[in-house]
Amino acid sequence: MKIKEGEELPEADFFYLDKDNNVQKINTYNLFKGQKTIMFGVPGAFTKVCSAKHLPGYVKNFEEAKKKGVTQIICLSVNDPNVMKAWGDAHNAKDKIIMLGDPFCKFTKSIGAEIDRNEKGLGMRSSRYTMLIEENVVTRIKSESDAGICEVSDAANFLKEI
């Protein structure tokens, strides 16, 4: 990843479905303003490790994150907002995790987290990482060396460090 601790996030737009299932867009400045945020990036909704460990870990550890002053937790993937909502619903993420899509991979590329999964039929995806973001500045980042594992970016492990 090219983004480092202490750097400001690049401006980008994310997409999500609102309570009426309408597609909405939000930019990084408005999303992170006045917030202490954990954002974790995953290779894909409904994929093995993402569904078995990464997303469920943050759902399970939501209260622990709040105790540490975290005001919002965001799951980001190179998927469309419909898929992200369905995936969040399948894992009872409602009211705990904000499920956002980066469907054009723009943000993911801008932070240097893109990985090529064309050989697996997935196209361009995100590497696996977790960031702590305060007022749009990355204060902590843990990125996996292999997107197929979830150790340093896992909720329990990441929360121990903040």
Residue frames relative to the residue before (quaternion, step in Angstrom):
aa qw qx qy qz dx dy dz
M 1.0000 0.0000 0.0000 0.0000 0.00 0.00 0.00
K 0.3635 -0.7520 0.5037 0.2204 3.52 -0.96 0.80
I 0.6018 0.5312 -0.3835 0.4567 3.63 1.12 -0.42
K 0.1667 -0.8009 0.5731 0.0482 3.55 -1.02 0.88
E 0.6495 -0.4866 0.4054 0.4208 3.52 -1.30 0.31
G 0.7543 0.3457 -0.2868 0.4789 3.55 -1.00 0.91
E 0.6365 0.5248 -0.3257 0.4620 3.57 1.26 -0.22
E 0.4783 -0.6453 0.5199 0.2907 3.52 -1.24 0.61
L 0.5140 -0.6345 0.4786 0.3229 3.55 -1.08 0.74
P 0.4872 -0.6396 0.4945 0.3302 3.59 -1.06 0.63
E 0.5428 -0.6014 0.4648 0.3573 3.55 -1.16 0.51
A 0.1664 0.7636 -0.6046 0.1535 3.54 -0.94 0.96
D 0.3677 -0.7012 0.5632 0.2364 3.53 -1.33 0.27
F 0.1528 -0.7464 0.6423 0.0841 3.51 -1.14 0.82
F 0.2813 -0.7605 0.5671 0.1448 3.56 -1.24 0.50
Y 0.0474 0.7834 -0.6170 0.0579 3.55 -1.14 0.76
L 0.4286 -0.6512 0.5450 0.3086 3.55 -1.30 0.16
D 0.3593 -0.7275 0.5414 0.2201 3.57 -0.91 0.92
K 0.7579 -0.3984 0.2560 0.4486 3.60 -1.30 -0.01
D 0.6938 0.4328 -0.2688 0.5090 3.59 1.24 -0.40
N 0.4904 -0.6917 0.3855 0.3639 3.57 1.36 0.24
N 0.4249 0.6512 -0.4972 0.3850 3.55 1.07 0.80
V 0.4812 -0.6636 0.4900 0.2967 3.56 -1.00 0.84
Q 0.0591 -0.7780 0.6255 -0.0061 3.53 -0.93 1.03
K 0.2502 -0.7419 0.6053 0.1436 3.52 -1.28 0.50
I 0.0062 0.7788 -0.6271 0.0084 3.57 -1.04 0.78
N 0.3150 -0.7576 0.5366 0.1974 3.56 -0.97 0.81
T 0.6913 -0.5109 0.3249 0.3944 3.52 -1.24 0.51
Y 0.6256 0.5537 -0.3579 0.4171 3.61 0.90 -0.81
N 0.7220 0.4316 -0.2532 0.4779 3.60 0.79 -0.97
L 0.6347 0.5565 -0.3253 0.4261 3.58 1.05 -0.72
F 0.7986 0.3311 -0.1485 0.4802 3.57 0.86 -0.95
K 0.4532 0.6958 -0.4494 0.3294 3.61 1.26 -0.16
G 0.8549 0.0894 -0.0988 0.5014 3.56 -0.83 1.06
Q 0.6274 0.5534 -0.3161 0.4476 3.59 1.24 0.27
K 0.2160 -0.6722 0.6826 0.1885 3.49 -1.39 0.42
T 0.0208 -0.8641 0.4933 -0.0980 3.52 -0.14 1.39
I 0.1876 -0.6784 0.6898 0.1696 3.49 -1.24 0.64
M 0.0065 0.7675 -0.6409 0.0126 3.55 -0.87 0.99
F 0.0578 -0.7911 0.6082 0.0288 3.53 -0.85 0.98
G 0.2563 -0.7633 0.5829 0.1088 3.50 -0.99 1.00
V 0.0907 -0.8056 0.5855 0.0061 3.53 -0.96 0.93
P 0.6092 -0.5812 0.3962 0.3663 3.60 -1.15 0.52
G 0.8132 -0.2161 0.1428 0.5211 3.61 0.96 -0.66
A 0.5408 -0.6001 0.4885 0.3299 3.51 -1.15 0.72
F 0.8439 0.1789 -0.1727 0.4754 3.53 -1.14 0.78
T 0.4837 0.6382 -0.4680 0.3738 3.62 1.16 0.27
K 0.7458 -0.4874 0.2333 0.3896 3.56 -1.22 0.61
V 0.7733 0.3541 -0.2094 0.4825 3.60 0.41 -1.18
C 0.6146 0.5574 -0.3430 0.4402 3.59 1.05 -0.73
S 0.7353 0.4199 -0.2204 0.4843 3.57 0.95 -0.90
A 0.6949 0.4761 -0.2815 0.4596 3.58 1.06 -0.64
K 0.8418 0.1929 -0.0533 0.5013 3.58 0.99 -0.78
H 0.7356 0.4717 -0.2877 0.3918 3.60 0.56 -1.11
L 0.7301 0.3991 -0.2477 0.4962 3.62 0.59 -1.07
P 0.6753 0.4866 -0.3328 0.4433 3.67 0.74 -0.85
G 0.6079 0.5713 -0.3510 0.4253 3.59 1.09 -0.65
Y 0.6974 0.4479 -0.2763 0.4865 3.57 0.97 -0.79
V 0.5833 0.5361 -0.3776 0.4793 3.60 1.12 -0.54
K 0.6860 0.4997 -0.2748 0.4519 3.58 0.87 -1.01
N 0.7709 0.3696 -0.1756 0.4882 3.60 0.98 -0.86
F 0.2545 0.8064 -0.4978 0.1928 3.58 1.25 0.37
E 0.6908 0.4783 -0.2860 0.4606 3.62 0.80 -0.97
E 0.6233 0.5346 -0.3338 0.4629 3.59 1.03 -0.75
A 0.6400 0.5152 -0.3201 0.4717 3.59 1.00 -0.80
K 0.6378 0.5243 -0.3266 0.4601 3.59 0.96 -0.83
K 0.6252 0.5453 -0.3331 0.4481 3.61 1.02 -0.78
K 0.6989 0.4423 -0.2554 0.5006 3.57 1.17 -0.59
G 0.6341 -0.5840 0.3142 0.3976 3.58 1.24 0.33
V 0.4267 0.6908 -0.4768 0.3367 3.59 1.24 0.15
T 0.2544 -0.8011 0.5294 0.1151 3.58 -0.78 1.05
Q 0.8001 0.0038 -0.0241 0.5993 3.60 1.20 -0.33
I 0.1823 -0.7427 0.6348 0.1103 3.52 -1.24 0.64
I 0.1099 -0.8042 0.5841 0.0020 3.53 -0.84 1.08
C 0.1737 -0.7303 0.6524 0.1042 3.52 -1.10 0.86
L 0.0543 -0.8130 0.5794 -0.0196 3.56 -0.71 1.11
S 0.0858 0.7846 -0.6096 0.0737 3.53 -0.96 0.92
V 0.4975 -0.6099 0.5181 0.3348 3.55 -1.26 0.42
N 0.4189 0.6364 -0.5090 0.4006 3.53 0.47 1.36
D 0.5501 -0.5930 0.4525 0.3756 3.56 -1.23 0.26
P 0.6643 -0.5499 0.3292 0.3846 3.61 -1.17 0.48
N 0.5882 0.5677 -0.3745 0.4376 3.62 1.12 -0.51
V 0.6622 0.4934 -0.2919 0.4824 3.54 0.94 -0.91
M 0.6535 0.5185 -0.3222 0.4476 3.59 0.93 -0.86
K 0.6508 0.5020 -0.3236 0.4688 3.59 0.95 -0.78
A 0.6577 0.5082 -0.3126 0.4598 3.59 0.88 -0.91
W 0.6545 0.5059 -0.3112 0.4678 3.57 0.97 -0.82
G 0.6503 0.5074 -0.3140 0.4701 3.58 0.95 -0.85
D 0.6426 0.5215 -0.3191 0.4619 3.58 0.97 -0.85
A 0.6533 0.5331 -0.3072 0.4412 3.58 0.99 -0.84
H 0.7548 0.3434 -0.1844 0.5276 3.58 1.22 -0.52
N 0.4644 -0.7085 0.4240 0.3204 3.59 1.25 0.39
A 0.2619 0.7930 -0.5027 0.2234 3.57 0.99 0.88
K 0.4099 0.7460 -0.4490 0.2717 3.58 1.27 -0.30
D 0.8449 0.1248 -0.1504 0.4979 3.56 -1.00 0.97
K 0.6814 0.4286 -0.3022 0.5105 3.60 1.24 0.14
I 0.8089 0.1441 -0.0257 0.5694 3.55 0.78 -1.07
I 0.3035 -0.7172 0.5975 0.1909 3.57 -0.94 0.91
M 0.2051 -0.8056 0.5506 0.0760 3.55 -0.54 1.21
L 0.0163 0.8319 -0.5493 0.0769 3.57 -0.37 1.27
G 0.2725 -0.7514 0.5819 0.1501 3.52 -1.18 0.71
D 0.1498 -0.7145 0.6779 0.0862 3.50 -1.25 0.73
P 0.0518 -0.8933 0.4436 0.0509 3.58 0.81 1.06
F 0.7230 0.4067 -0.2515 0.4986 3.59 1.12 -0.48
C 0.4496 -0.7293 0.4088 0.3144 3.57 1.38 0.16
K 0.3419 0.7800 -0.4751 0.2211 3.62 1.20 0.29
F 0.6837 0.4555 -0.2895 0.4912 3.59 0.82 -0.97
T 0.6464 0.5446 -0.3150 0.4317 3.55 0.87 -1.00
K 0.6698 0.4717 -0.2956 0.4914 3.60 0.95 -0.82
S 0.6607 0.5375 -0.3204 0.4146 3.59 0.94 -0.84
I 0.7186 0.3798 -0.2572 0.5227 3.62 1.15 -0.45
G 0.5133 -0.6813 0.3922 0.3444 3.57 1.30 0.09
A 0.4852 0.6854 -0.4166 0.3482 3.58 1.14 0.59
E 0.4656 0.7027 -0.4458 0.3011 3.62 1.21 0.03
I 0.0629 -0.7612 0.6446 0.0342 3.52 -1.18 0.74
D 0.4073 -0.7188 0.5188 0.2198 3.53 -1.05 0.82
R 0.0069 0.8041 -0.5922 0.0521 3.55 -0.58 1.21
N 0.2062 0.8120 -0.5153 0.1807 3.56 1.15 0.67
E 0.6440 0.5400 -0.3332 0.4274 3.61 0.99 -0.76
K 0.7040 0.4091 -0.2523 0.5228 3.58 1.25 -0.38
G 0.5601 -0.6408 0.3679 0.3746 3.58 1.31 0.19
L 0.5713 0.6268 -0.3572 0.3913 3.57 1.27 0.27
G 0.4189 -0.7093 0.4716 0.3147 3.59 1.20 -0.30
M 0.7313 -0.3455 0.3038 0.5035 3.56 -1.18 -0.60
R 0.0377 -0.8011 0.5961 -0.0387 3.55 -0.88 0.99
S 0.5368 -0.5918 0.4871 0.3526 3.53 -1.36 -0.12
S 0.4649 -0.5962 0.5582 0.3418 3.51 -1.23 0.49
R 0.5189 -0.6229 0.4777 0.3386 3.59 -1.26 0.16
Y 0.1819 0.7757 -0.5809 0.1668 3.57 -0.76 1.08
T 0.1441 -0.7284 0.6529 0.1496 3.51 -1.41 0.14
M 0.0970 -0.7908 0.6039 0.0230 3.54 -1.01 0.92
L 0.2291 -0.6742 0.6719 0.2039 3.49 -1.32 0.47
I 0.0668 -0.8064 0.5867 -0.0309 3.55 -0.70 1.15
E 0.0210 -0.7831 0.6213 -0.0155 3.55 -0.82 1.04
E 0.8373 -0.0823 0.0004 0.5406 3.55 -0.66 1.20
N 0.7164 -0.4802 0.2314 0.4501 3.58 0.93 0.99
V 0.6156 0.5038 -0.3540 0.4918 3.61 1.27 0.24
V 0.4092 -0.6945 0.5400 0.2419 3.56 -0.94 0.94
T 0.1083 -0.8174 0.5642 0.0423 3.57 -0.57 1.14
R 0.7752 0.0499 -0.0429 0.6283 3.58 1.26 -0.32
I 0.0571 0.7877 -0.6124 0.0348 3.56 -1.03 0.77
K 0.0365 -0.7603 0.6486 -0.0002 3.51 -1.07 0.89
S 0.0402 -0.8047 0.5911 -0.0378 3.54 -0.66 1.17
E 0.4257 -0.7028 0.5124 0.2494 3.54 -0.96 0.89
S 0.4869 -0.6555 0.4936 0.2993 3.58 -1.09 0.70
D 0.7588 0.1646 -0.0843 0.6245 3.57 1.27 -0.50
A 0.4424 -0.7252 0.4638 0.2515 3.60 -0.69 1.08
G 0.6179 0.5710 -0.3353 0.4239 3.58 1.24 -0.28
I 0.7024 0.3769 -0.2731 0.5386 3.58 1.27 0.03
C 0.1489 -0.7644 0.6223 0.0787 3.55 -1.25 0.49
E 0.2013 0.7873 -0.5493 0.1945 3.55 0.02 1.33
V 0.7839 0.3108 -0.1862 0.5041 3.61 0.37 -1.17
S 0.7064 0.4368 -0.2580 0.4937 3.60 1.15 -0.56
D 0.4146 0.7158 -0.4502 0.3363 3.58 1.34 -0.03
A 0.6278 -0.5886 0.3619 0.3583 3.58 -1.02 0.82
A 0.6990 0.4737 -0.2940 0.4479 3.60 0.68 -1.03
N 0.6815 0.4820 -0.2891 0.4687 3.59 0.93 -0.87
F 0.6621 0.5016 -0.3141 0.4598 3.59 0.92 -0.85
L 0.6723 0.5147 -0.3020 0.4381 3.58 0.90 -0.90
K 0.5774 0.5792 -0.3781 0.4338 3.61 1.15 -0.48
E 0.7286 0.4701 -0.2249 0.4445 3.56 1.12 -0.70
I 0.7066 0.4341 -0.2829 0.4819 3.59 1.18 -0.14
